[in-house]
Amino acid sequence: MSWLRANSATFGRQILSHMKFFSTLKKAIAMRLMIAALLATAGLFAPFNAFAQSVDVESTISKVDVKGLTITLADGKSYKVPEEFNFDGLQAGVKVVVFYTEVDGKRVVDDLEVVQ
């Protein structure tokens, strides 16, 4: 009789062990599915990054505002420049190519080249 009790107890522990294994396996599968869903969602939103790319325009400077950190081109549009921007050589009448990005409806200069 004791042999039977010992075997049934061992059998019971094995079943519990398998139940814990399958419970852990279910959790791992659920986590993998969640990660896959997050990656798929991130992949869907990746194309929206294309809208933030830099645009370029070639024109002549009509006004330079060093204190306001803006450059106005002949088309009448103003472009905001960073604080560390070097205004040397820039004045009205100089032809430039401005690379900019629109941020909150404002054109922010990424790069500027003087056309010879």
N, CA, C and O atoms as a printed pandas DataFrame, in Angstrom:
     atom_number atom_name residue_name chain_id  residue_number  x_coord  y_coord  z_coord
0              1         N          MET        A               1    0.799   -1.183    0.000
1              2        CA          MET        A               1    0.000    0.000    0.000
2              3         C          MET        A               1    0.857    1.269    0.000
3              4         O          MET        A               1    0.536    2.250   -0.672
4              5         N          SER        A               2    1.935    1.232    0.755
5              6        CA          SER        A               2    2.782    2.420    0.792
6              7         C          SER        A               2    3.437    2.678   -0.567
7              8         O          SER        A               2    3.698    3.821   -0.941
8              9         N          TRP        A               3    3.693    1.593   -1.293
9             10        CA          TRP        A               3    4.274    1.758   -2.630
10            11         C          TRP        A               3    3.290    2.480   -3.536
11            12         O          TRP        A               3    3.691    3.330   -4.331
12            13         N          LEU        A               4    2.031    2.159   -3.428
13            14        CA          LEU        A               4    0.988    2.776   -4.230
14            15         C          LEU        A               4    0.839    4.263   -3.878
15            16         O          LEU        A               4    0.690    5.109   -4.760
16            17         N          ARG        A               5    0.883    4.565   -2.568
17            18        CA          ARG        A               5    0.806    5.968   -2.146
18            19         C          ARG        A               5    2.006    6.765   -2.639
19            20         O          ARG        A               5    1.863    7.913   -3.062
20            21         N          ALA        A               6    3.168    6.171   -2.587
21            22        CA          ALA        A               6    4.381    6.844   -3.037
22            23         C          ALA        A               6    4.310    7.124   -4.534
23            24         O          ALA        A               6    4.670    8.213   -4.981
24            25         N          ASN        A               7    3.852    6.158   -5.298
25            26        CA          ASN        A               7    3.746    6.341   -6.742
26            27         C          ASN        A               7    2.668    7.353   -7.100
27            28         O          ASN        A               7    2.855    8.154   -8.016
28            29         N          SER        A               8    1.557    7.331   -6.402
29            30        CA          SER        A               8    0.497    8.298   -6.704
30            31         C          SER        A               8    0.923    9.710   -6.315
31            32         O          SER        A               8    0.563   10.673   -6.993
32            33         N          ALA        A               9    1.681    9.841   -5.238
33            34        CA          ALA        A               9    2.191   11.160   -4.857
34            35         C          ALA        A               9    3.177   11.672   -5.902
35            36         O          ALA        A               9    3.148   12.847   -6.268
36            37         N          THR        A              10    4.050   10.787   -6.379
37            38        CA          THR        A              10    5.003   11.174   -7.421
38            39         C          THR        A              10    4.252   11.555   -8.688
39            40         O          THR        A              10    4.581   12.548   -9.337
40            41         N          PHE        A              11    3.246   10.765   -9.038
41            42        CA          PHE        A              11    2.443   11.046  -10.215
42            43         C          PHE        A              11    1.747   12.404  -10.085
43            44         O          PHE        A              11    1.676   13.170  -11.045
44            45         N          GLY        A              12    1.240   12.688   -8.893
45            46        CA          GLY        A              12    0.591   13.976   -8.641
46            47         C          GLY        A              12    1.554   15.139   -8.799
47            48         O          GLY        A              12    1.200   16.171   -9.369
48            49         N          ARG        A              13    2.781   14.977   -8.292
49            50        CA          ARG        A              13    3.792   16.038   -8.441
50            51         C          ARG        A              13    4.148   16.243   -9.911
51            52         O          ARG        A              13    4.359   17.376  -10.346
52            53         N          GLN        A              14    4.216   15.162  -10.673
53            54        CA          GLN        A              14    4.530   15.270  -12.092
54            55         C          GLN        A              14    3.427   16.022  -12.834
55            56         O          GLN        A              14    3.701   16.854  -13.698
56            57         N          ILE        A              15    2.193   15.721  -12.491
57            58        CA          ILE        A              15    1.074   16.432  -13.134
58            59         C          ILE        A              15    1.120   17.910  -12.793
59            60         O          ILE        A              15    0.923   18.753  -13.668
60            61         N          LEU        A              16    1.377   18.236  -11.530
61            62        CA          LEU        A              16    1.483   19.651  -11.144
62            63         C          LEU        A              16    2.640   20.325  -11.863
63            64         O          LEU        A              16    2.526   21.473  -12.292
64            65         N          SER        A              17    3.732   19.627  -11.993
65            66        CA          SER        A              17    4.887   20.169  -12.698
66            67         C          SER        A              17    4.535   20.468  -14.155
67            68         O          SER        A              17    4.895   21.521  -14.681
68            69         N          HIS        A              18    3.827   19.536  -14.805
69            70        CA          HIS        A              18    3.417   19.749  -16.187
70            71         C          HIS        A              18    2.422   20.894  -16.300
71            72         O          HIS        A              18    2.459   21.654  -17.268
72            73         N          MET        A              19    1.536   21.025  -15.325
73            74        CA          MET        A              19    0.560   22.114  -15.347
74            75         C          MET        A              19    1.271   23.463  -15.239
75            76         O          MET        A              19    0.905   24.419  -15.923
76            77         N          LYS        A              20    2.295   23.538  -14.370
77            78        CA          LYS        A              20    3.069   24.773  -14.232
78            79         C          LYS        A              20    3.806   25.078  -15.528
79            80         O          LYS        A              20    3.891   26.233  -15.945
80            81         N          PHE        A              21    4.346   24.022  -16.172
81            82        CA          PHE        A              21    5.071   24.208  -17.431
82            83         C          PHE        A              21    4.142   24.783  -18.491
83            84         O          PHE        A              21    4.508   25.731  -19.185
84            85         N          PHE        A              22    2.930   24.213  -18.625
85            86        CA          PHE        A              22    1.999   24.691  -19.633
86            87         C          PHE        A              22    1.487   26.090  -19.314
87            88         O          PHE        A              22    1.221   26.878  -20.221
88            89         N          SER        A              23    1.349   26.397  -18.042
89            90        CA          SER        A              23    0.953   27.741  -17.647
90            91         C          SER        A              23    2.029   28.745  -18.050
91            92         O          SER        A              23    1.724   29.816  -18.574
92            93         N          THR        A              24    3.285   28.392  -17.801
93            94        CA          THR        A              24    4.404   29.258  -18.187
94            95         C          THR        A              24    4.478   29.378  -19.702
95            96         O          THR        A              24    4.746   30.457  -20.230
96            97         N          LEU        A              25    4.242   28.279  -20.397
97            98        CA          LEU        A              25    4.266   28.282  -21.857
98            99         C          LEU        A              25    3.183   29.203  -22.420
99           100         O          LEU        A              25    3.425   29.944  -23.372
100          101         N          LYS        A              26    1.991   29.153  -21.827
101          102        CA          LYS        A              26    0.901   30.029  -22.264
102          103         C          LYS        A              26    1.270   31.493  -22.076
103          104         O          LYS        A              26    0.984   32.327  -22.934
104          105         N          LYS        A              27    1.905   31.802  -20.954
105          106        CA          LYS        A              27    2.321   33.183  -20.695
106          107         C          LYS        A              27    3.365   33.624  -21.706
107          108         O          LYS        A              27    3.317   34.755  -22.190
108          109         N          ALA        A              28    4.316   32.743  -22.036
109          110        CA          ALA        A              28    5.364   33.076  -23.007
110          111         C          ALA        A              28    4.762   33.321  -24.385
111          112         O          ALA        A              28    5.167   34.250  -25.084
112          113         N          ILE        A              29    3.804   32.499  -24.775
113          114        CA          ILE        A              29    3.147   32.677  -26.072
114          115         C          ILE        A              29    2.369   33.986  -26.096
115          116         O          ILE        A              29    2.394   34.710  -27.092
116          117         N          ALA        A              30    1.681   34.288  -25.006
117          118        CA          ALA        A              30    0.932   35.549  -24.926
118          119         C          ALA        A              30    1.880   36.746  -25.022
119          120         O          ALA        A              30    1.559   37.736  -25.679
120          121         N          MET        A              31    3.032   36.664  -24.377
121          122        CA          MET        A              31    3.998   37.761  -24.425
122          123         C          MET        A              31    4.544   37.929  -25.842
123          124         O          MET        A              31    4.702   39.052  -26.322
124          125         N          ARG        A              32    4.829   36.814  -26.506
125          126        CA          ARG        A              32    5.338   36.892  -27.886
126          127         C          ARG        A              32    4.296   37.501  -28.814
127          128         O          ARG        A              32    4.640   38.294  -29.691
128          129         N          LEU        A              33    3.042   37.146  -28.634
129          130        CA          LEU        A              33    1.981   37.730  -29.452
130          131         C          LEU        A              33    1.847   39.232  -29.204
131          132         O          LEU        A              33    1.614   40.003  -30.134
132          133         N          MET        A              34    1.995   39.639  -27.945
133          134        CA          MET        A              34    1.916   41.059  -27.614
134          135         C          MET        A              34    3.070   41.828  -28.259
135          136         O          MET        A              34    2.862   42.913  -28.804
136          137         N          ILE        A              35    4.268   41.282  -28.202
137          138        CA          ILE        A              35    5.434   41.932  -28.816
138          139         C          ILE        A              35    5.251   42.012  -30.325
139          140         O          ILE        A              35    5.564   43.036  -30.932
140          141         N          ALA        A              36    4.746   40.944  -30.936
141          142        CA          ALA        A              36    4.501   40.952  -32.376
142          143         C          ALA        A              36    3.483   42.019  -32.751
143          144         O          ALA        A              36    3.639   42.699  -33.765
144          145         N          ALA        A              37    2.440   42.167  -31.936
145          146        CA          ALA        A              37    1.426   43.192  -32.200
146          147         C          ALA        A              37    2.015   44.597  -32.081
147          148         O          ALA        A              37    1.704   45.474  -32.887
148          149         N          LEU        A              38    2.855   44.807  -31.088
149          150        CA          LEU        A              38    3.500   46.118  -30.930
150          151         C          LEU        A              38    4.419   46.432  -32.107
151          152         O          LEU        A              38    4.429   47.558  -32.603
152          153         N          LEU        A              39    5.178   45.455  -32.549
153          154        CA          LEU        A              39    6.072   45.670  -33.694
154          155         C          LEU        A              39    5.274   45.944  -34.969
155          156         O          LEU        A              39    5.665   46.785  -35.779
156          157         N          ALA        A              40    4.171   45.244  -35.147
157          158        CA          ALA        A              40    3.330   45.480  -36.313
158          159         C          ALA        A              40    2.747   46.895  -36.284
159          160         O          ALA        A              40    2.691   47.568  -37.313
160          161         N          THR        A              41    2.317   47.337  -35.112
161          162        CA          THR        A              41    1.785   48.699  -34.971
162          163         C          THR        A              41    2.860   49.734  -35.266
163          164         O          THR        A              41    2.598   50.727  -35.945
164          165         N          ALA        A              42    4.054   49.513  -34.765
165          166        CA          ALA        A              42    5.161   50.440  -35.036
166          167         C          ALA        A              42    5.467   50.477  -36.530
167          168         O          ALA        A              42    5.796   51.531  -37.075
168          169         N          GLY        A              43    5.359   49.342  -37.179
169          170        CA          GLY        A              43    5.591   49.287  -38.622
170          171         C          GLY        A              43    4.550   50.065  -39.402
171          172         O          GLY        A              43    4.857   50.638  -40.447
172          173         N          LEU        A              44    3.327   50.090  -38.907
173          174        CA          LEU        A              44    2.273   50.848  -39.577
174          175         C          LEU        A              44    2.519   52.348  -39.498
175          176         O          LEU        A              44    2.224   53.079  -40.444
176          177         N          PHE        A              45    3.057   52.808  -38.375
177          178        CA          PHE        A              45    3.271   54.245  -38.193
178          179         C          PHE        A              45    4.605   54.730  -38.749
179          180         O          PHE        A              45    4.847   55.937  -38.763
180          181         N          ALA        A              46    5.461   53.856  -39.197
181          182        CA          ALA        A              46    6.767   54.249  -39.725
182          183         C          ALA        A              46    6.671   55.176  -40.940
183          184         O          ALA        A              46    7.487   56.091  -41.051
184          185         N          PRO        A              47    5.719   54.986  -41.853
185          186        CA          PRO        A              47    5.658   55.885  -43.014
186          187         C          PRO        A              47    5.389   57.341  -42.661
187          188         O          PRO        A              47    5.711   58.226  -43.454
188          189         N          PHE        A              48    4.802   57.619  -41.485
189          190        CA          PHE        A              48    4.534   59.011  -41.117
190          191         C          PHE        A              48    5.811   59.801  -40.908
191          192         O          PHE        A              48    5.781   61.032  -40.911
192          193         N          ASN        A              49    6.928   59.119  -40.727
193          194        CA          ASN        A              49    8.202   59.801  -40.575
194          195         C          ASN        A              49    8.600   60.509  -41.866
195          196         O          ASN        A              49    9.358   61.478  -41.820
196          197         N          ALA        A              50    8.115   60.057  -42.999
197          198        CA          ALA        A              50    8.477   60.651  -44.279
198          199         C          ALA        A              50    8.003   62.097  -44.382
199          200         O          ALA        A              50    8.589   62.884  -45.127
200          201         N          PHE        A              51    6.951   62.459  -43.647
201          202        CA          PHE        A              51    6.438   63.815  -43.727
202          203         C          PHE        A              51    7.348   64.829  -43.040
203          204         O          PHE        A              51    7.205   66.030  -43.272
204          205         N          ALA        A              52    8.267   64.382  -42.212
205          206        CA          ALA        A              52    9.137   65.298  -41.483
206          207         C          ALA        A              52   10.472   65.507  -42.188
207          208         O          ALA        A              52   11.403   66.048  -41.591
208          209         N          GLN        A              53   10.582   65.093  -43.438
209          210        CA          GLN        A              53   11.844   65.221  -44.146
210          211         C          GLN        A              53   12.083   66.655  -44.579
211          212         O          GLN        A              53   11.153   67.453  -44.696
212          213         N          SER        A              54   13.332   66.957  -44.810
213          214        CA          SER        A              54   13.754   68.289  -45.193
214          215         C          SER        A              54   13.347   68.608  -46.637
215          216         O          SER        A              54   13.386   67.748  -47.516
216          217         N          VAL        A              55   12.959   69.863  -46.853
217          218        CA          VAL        A              55   12.587   70.369  -48.169
218          219         C          VAL        A              55   13.580   71.460  -48.518
219          220         O          VAL        A              55   14.108   72.126  -47.628
220          221         N          ASP        A              56   13.843   71.653  -49.815
221          222        CA          ASP        A              56   14.766   72.725  -50.179
222          223         C          ASP        A              56   14.086   73.716  -51.117
223          224         O          ASP        A              56   13.179   73.367  -51.873
224          225         N          VAL        A              57   14.548   74.952  -51.046
225          226        CA          VAL        A              57   14.044   76.015  -51.912
226          227         C          VAL        A              57   15.230   76.898  -52.306
227          228         O          VAL        A              57   16.093   77.202  -51.482
228          229         N          GLU        A              58   15.258   77.303  -53.576
229          230        CA          GLU        A              58   16.314   78.200  -54.065
230          231         C          GLU        A              58   15.687   79.550  -54.357
231          232         O          GLU        A              58   14.722   79.650  -55.116
232          233         N          SER        A              59   16.248   80.591  -53.743
233          234        CA          SER        A              59   15.688   81.925  -53.894
234          235         C          SER        A              59   16.732   82.965  -53.492
235          236         O          SER        A              59   17.866   82.628  -53.151
236          237         N          THR        A              60   16.333   84.212  -53.538
237          238        CA          THR        A              60   17.201   85.330  -53.153
238          239         C          THR        A              60   16.730   85.884  -51.816
239          240         O          THR        A              60   15.530   86.013  -51.573
240          241         N          ILE        A              61   17.683   86.208  -50.955
241          242        CA          ILE        A              61   17.347   86.779  -49.647
242          243         C          ILE        A              61   16.821   88.195  -49.845
243          244         O          ILE        A              61   17.436   88.998  -50.546
244          245         N          SER        A              62   15.675   88.500  -49.224
245          246        CA          SER        A              62   15.148   89.862  -49.276
246          247         C          SER        A              62   15.354   90.592  -47.956
247          248         O          SER        A              62   15.409   91.822  -47.929
248          249         N          LYS        A              63   15.470   89.829  -46.837
249          250        CA          LYS        A              63   15.648   90.467  -45.533
250          251         C          LYS        A              63   16.323   89.484  -44.587
251          252         O          LYS        A              63   16.014   88.292  -44.577
252          253         N          VAL        A              64   17.265   90.015  -43.781
253          254        CA          VAL        A              64   17.933   89.220  -42.756
254          255         C          VAL        A              64   17.667   89.883  -41.409
255          256         O          VAL        A              64   17.976   91.061  -41.228
256          257         N          ASP        A              65   17.098   89.142  -40.467
257          258        CA          ASP        A              65   16.819   89.656  -39.126
258          259         C          ASP        A              65   17.671   88.858  -38.133
259          260         O          ASP        A              65   17.296   87.764  -37.709
260          261         N          VAL        A              66   18.832   89.434  -37.772
261          262        CA          VAL        A              66   19.772   88.737  -36.894
262          263         C          VAL        A              66   19.185   88.581  -35.492
263          264         O          VAL        A              66   19.322   87.519  -34.884
264          265         N          LYS        A              67   18.529   89.628  -34.966
265          266        CA          LYS        A              67   17.958   89.558  -33.619
266          267         C          LYS        A              67   16.765   88.598  -33.558
267          268         O          LYS        A              67   16.603   87.877  -32.574
268          269         N          GLY        A              68   15.937   88.585  -34.594
269          270        CA          GLY        A              68   14.771   87.708  -34.627
270          271         C          GLY        A              68   15.098   86.308  -35.120
271          272         O          GLY        A              68   14.237   85.428  -35.133
272          273         N          LEU        A              69   16.354   86.104  -35.529
273          274        CA          LEU        A              69   16.825   84.814  -36.036
274          275         C          LEU        A              69   15.972   84.301  -37.192
275          276         O          LEU        A              69   15.597   83.129  -37.228
276          277         N          THR        A              70   15.664   85.210  -38.154
277          278        CA          THR        A              70   14.897   84.816  -39.323
278          279         C          THR        A              70   15.541   85.345  -40.602
279          280         O          THR        A              70   16.245   86.354  -40.608
280          281         N          ILE        A              71   15.270   84.625  -41.671
281          282        CA          ILE        A              71   15.678   85.048  -43.012
282          283         C          ILE        A              71   14.415   85.036  -43.857
283          284         O          ILE        A              71   13.679   84.050  -43.863
284          285         N          THR        A              72   14.161   86.133  -44.573
285          286        CA          THR        A              72   13.012   86.216  -45.465
286          287         C          THR        A              72   13.524   86.159  -46.890
287          288         O          THR        A              72   14.453   86.882  -47.251
288          289         N          LEU        A              73   12.924   85.306  -47.698
289          290        CA          LEU        A              73   13.343   85.163  -49.088
290          291         C          LEU        A              73   12.454   85.984  -49.999
291          292         O          LEU        A              73   11.464   86.566  -49.555
292          293         N          ALA        A              74   12.810   86.029  -51.281
293          294        CA          ALA        A              74   12.089   86.847  -52.260
294          295         C          ALA        A              74   10.632   86.417  -52.416
295          296         O          ALA        A              74    9.793   87.217  -52.828
296          297         N          ASP        A              75   10.329   85.174  -52.093
297          298        CA          ASP        A              75    8.939   84.708  -52.201
298          299         C          ASP        A              75    8.079   85.186  -51.027
299          300         O          ASP        A              75    6.881   84.910  -50.980
300          301         N          GLY        A              76    8.703   85.915  -50.065
301          302        CA          GLY        A              76    7.977   86.469  -48.935
302          303         C          GLY        A              76    7.867   85.550  -47.729
303          304         O          GLY        A              76    7.309   85.943  -46.705
304          305         N          LYS        A              77    8.381   84.346  -47.831
305          306        CA          LYS        A              77    8.301   83.396  -46.717
306          307         C          LYS        A              77    9.499   83.555  -45.795
307          308         O          LYS        A              77   10.628   83.752  -46.246
308          309         N          SER        A              78    9.232   83.467  -44.493
309          310        CA          SER        A              78   10.281   83.600  -43.475
310          311         C          SER        A              78   10.735   82.225  -43.011
311          312         O          SER        A              78    9.950   81.279  -42.956
312          313         N          TYR        A              79   12.015   82.135  -42.679
313          314        CA          TYR        A              79   12.618   80.881  -42.236
314          315         C          TYR        A              79   13.363   81.135  -40.934
315          316         O          TYR        A              79   14.217   82.019  -40.865
316          317         N          LYS        A              80   13.045   80.370  -39.915
317          318        CA          LYS        A              80   13.670   80.485  -38.590
318          319         C          LYS        A              80   15.004   79.741  -38.629
319          320         O          LYS        A              80   15.091   78.634  -39.159
320          321         N          VAL        A              81   16.048   80.366  -38.060
321          322        CA          VAL        A              81   17.372   79.734  -38.002
322          323         C          VAL        A              81   17.741   79.466  -36.541
323          324         O          VAL        A              81   17.243   80.148  -35.646
324          325         N          PRO        A              82   18.615   78.473  -36.290
325          326        CA          PRO        A              82   19.028   78.190  -34.913
326          327         C          PRO        A              82   19.851   79.325  -34.320
327          328         O          PRO        A              82   20.395   80.154  -35.050
328          329         N          GLU        A              83   19.939   79.359  -33.003
329          330        CA          GLU        A              83   20.658   80.434  -32.313
330          331         C          GLU        A              83   22.136   80.487  -32.688
331          332         O          GLU        A              83   22.719   81.571  -32.724
332          333         N          GLU        A              84   22.750   79.345  -32.966
333          334        CA          GLU        A              84   24.176   79.320  -33.286
334          335         C          GLU        A              84   24.451   79.576  -34.769
335          336         O          GLU        A              84   25.574   79.369  -35.229
336          337         N          PHE        A              85   23.442   80.022  -35.523
337          338        CA          PHE        A              85   23.569   80.238  -36.961
338          339         C          PHE        A              85   24.540   81.384  -37.250
339          340         O          PHE        A              85   24.525   82.408  -36.567
340          341         N          ASN        A              86   25.376   81.203  -38.260
341          342        CA          ASN        A              86   26.372   82.200  -38.659
342          343         C          ASN        A              86   25.807   83.022  -39.828
343          344         O          ASN        A              86   25.605   82.499  -40.924
344          345         N          PHE        A              87   25.556   84.315  -39.577
345          346        CA          PHE        A              87   24.973   85.193  -40.585
346          347         C          PHE        A              87   26.026   85.852  -41.475
347          348         O          PHE        A              87   25.672   86.662  -42.331
348          349         N          ASP        A              88   27.296   85.533  -41.300
349          350        CA          ASP        A              88   28.363   86.166  -42.093
350          351         C          ASP        A              88   28.138   85.934  -43.583
351          352         O          ASP        A              88   27.946   84.799  -44.020
352          353         N          GLY        A              89   28.163   87.000  -44.349
353          354        CA          GLY        A              89   28.005   86.922  -45.797
354          355         C          GLY        A              89   26.570   86.885  -46.271
355          356         O          GLY        A              89   26.313   86.878  -47.475
356          357         N          LEU        A              90   25.638   86.862  -45.346
357          358        CA          LEU        A              90   24.226   86.838  -45.744
358          359         C          LEU        A              90   23.642   88.232  -45.647
359          360         O          LEU        A              90   23.663   88.862  -44.589
360          361         N          GLN        A              91   23.124   88.701  -46.765
361          362        CA          GLN        A              91   22.479   90.009  -46.820
362          363         C          GLN        A              91   21.458   89.988  -47.943
363          364         O          GLN        A              91   21.401   89.032  -48.716
364          365         N          ALA        A              92   20.656   91.032  -48.037
365          366        CA          ALA        A              92   19.642   91.097  -49.082
366          367         C          ALA        A              92   20.303   91.039  -50.445
367          368         O          ALA        A              92   21.318   91.694  -50.679
368          369         N          GLY        A              93   19.723   90.246  -51.351
369          370        CA          GLY        A              93   20.252   90.127  -52.708
370          371         C          GLY        A              93   21.121   88.901  -52.938
371          372         O          GLY        A              93   21.453   88.601  -54.085
372          373         N          VAL        A              94   21.502   88.183  -51.888
373          374        CA          VAL        A              94   22.334   86.987  -52.026
374          375         C          VAL        A              94   21.427   85.805  -52.372
375          376         O          VAL        A              94   20.396   85.585  -51.737
376          377         N          LYS        A              95   21.844   85.042  -53.408
377          378        CA          LYS        A              95   21.064   83.876  -53.818
378          379         C          LYS        A              95   21.482   82.679  -52.979
379          380         O          LYS        A              95   22.674   82.405  -52.832
380          381         N          VAL        A              96   20.486   81.952  -52.418
381          382        CA          VAL        A              96   20.768   80.831  -51.510
382          383         C          VAL        A              96   19.860   79.640  -51.820
383          384         O          VAL        A              96   18.816   79.769  -52.460
384          385         N          VAL        A              97   20.298   78.486  -51.343
385          386        CA          VAL        A              97   19.452   77.297  -51.299
386          387         C          VAL        A              97   19.233   77.005  -49.825
387          388         O          VAL        A              97   20.187   76.791  -49.076
388          389         N          VAL        A              98   17.967   76.999  -49.412
389          390        CA          VAL        A              98   17.622   76.778  -48.008
390          391         C          VAL        A              98   16.990   75.389  -47.877
391          392         O          VAL        A              98   16.023   75.070  -48.568
392          393         N          PHE        A              99   17.545   74.573  -46.988
393          394        CA          PHE        A              99   16.973   73.272  -46.652
394          395         C          PHE        A              99   16.259   73.446  -45.312
395          396         O          PHE        A              99   16.876   73.834  -44.320
396          397         N          TYR        A             100   14.972   73.161  -45.288
397          398        CA          TYR        A             100   14.195   73.424  -44.068
398          399         C          TYR        A             100   13.217   72.292  -43.788
399          400         O          TYR        A             100   12.911   71.468  -44.651
400          401         N          THR        A             101   12.737   72.286  -42.544
401          402        CA          THR        A             101   11.704   71.361  -42.096
402          403         C          THR        A             101   10.606   72.188  -41.449
403          404         O          THR        A             101   10.891   73.140  -40.722
404          405         N          GLU        A             102    9.350   71.832  -41.709
405          406        CA          GLU        A             102    8.247   72.551  -41.065
406          407         C          GLU        A             102    7.979   71.953  -39.699
407          408         O          GLU        A             102    7.714   70.758  -39.572
408          409         N          VAL        A             103    8.052   72.804  -38.666
409          410        CA          VAL        A             103    7.800   72.389  -37.287
410          411         C          VAL        A             103    6.755   73.337  -36.713
411          412         O          VAL        A             103    6.990   74.541  -36.608
412          413         N          ASP        A             104    5.611   72.794  -36.347
413          414        CA          ASP        A             104    4.498   73.581  -35.798
414          415         C          ASP        A             104    4.121   74.741  -36.710
415          416         O          ASP        A             104    3.842   75.844  -36.240
416          417         N          GLY        A             105    4.115   74.487  -38.011
417          418        CA          GLY        A             105    3.725   75.502  -38.980
418          419         C          GLY        A             105    4.800   76.521  -39.305
419          420         O          GLY        A             105    4.557   77.428  -40.101
420          421         N          LYS        A             106    5.988   76.401  -38.710
421          422        CA          LYS        A             106    7.092   77.334  -38.980
422          423         C          LYS        A             106    8.168   76.613  -39.765
423          424         O          LYS        A             106    8.428   75.431  -39.536
424          425         N          ARG        A             107    8.791   77.318  -40.685
425          426        CA          ARG        A             107    9.894   76.742  -41.460
426          427         C          ARG        A             107   11.191   76.940  -40.687
427          428         O          ARG        A             107   11.607   78.070  -40.432
428          429         N          VAL        A             108   11.828   75.825  -40.316
429          430        CA          VAL        A             108   13.064   75.859  -39.536
430          431         C          VAL        A             108   14.209   75.414  -40.443
431          432         O          VAL        A             108   14.160   74.334  -41.033
432          433         N          VAL        A             109   15.236   76.252  -40.551
433          434        CA          VAL        A             109   16.359   75.989  -41.458
434          435         C          VAL        A             109   17.225   74.855  -40.888
435          436         O          VAL        A             109   17.677   74.906  -39.744
436          437         N          ASP        A             110   17.439   73.827  -41.731
437          438        CA          ASP        A             110   18.359   72.741  -41.387
438          439         C          ASP        A             110   19.754   73.035  -41.925
439          440         O          ASP        A             110   20.759   72.742  -41.278
440          441         N          ASP        A             111   19.798   73.622  -43.130
441          442        CA          ASP        A             111   21.074   73.931  -43.781
442          443         C          ASP        A             111   20.828   75.053  -44.786
443          444         O          ASP        A             111   19.713   75.222  -45.280
444          445         N          LEU        A             112   21.859   75.803  -45.078
445          446        CA          LEU        A             112   21.754   76.904  -46.024
446          447         C          LEU        A             112   23.048   76.956  -46.838
447          448         O          LEU        A             112   24.140   76.897  -46.273
448          449         N          GLU        A             113   22.925   77.066  -48.171
449          450        CA          GLU        A             113   24.097   77.168  -49.039
450          451         C          GLU        A             113   23.964   78.416  -49.889
451          452         O          GLU        A             113   22.896   78.706  -50.429
452          453         N          VAL        A             114   25.054   79.149  -50.000
453          454        CA          VAL        A             114   25.079   80.328  -50.861
454          455         C          VAL        A             114   25.386   79.849  -52.269
455          456         O          VAL        A             114   26.332   79.091  -52.484
456          457         N          VAL        A             115   24.565   80.304  -53.246
457          458        CA          VAL        A             115   24.759   79.930  -54.649
458          459         C          VAL        A             115   25.663   80.963  -55.292
459          460         O          VAL        A             115   25.402   82.163  -55.202
460          461         N          GLN        A             116   26.714   80.509  -55.934
461          462        CA          GLN        A             116   27.683   81.421  -56.581
462          463         C          GLN        A             116   27.200   81.888  -57.937
463          464         O          GLN        A             116   27.892   82.654  -58.608
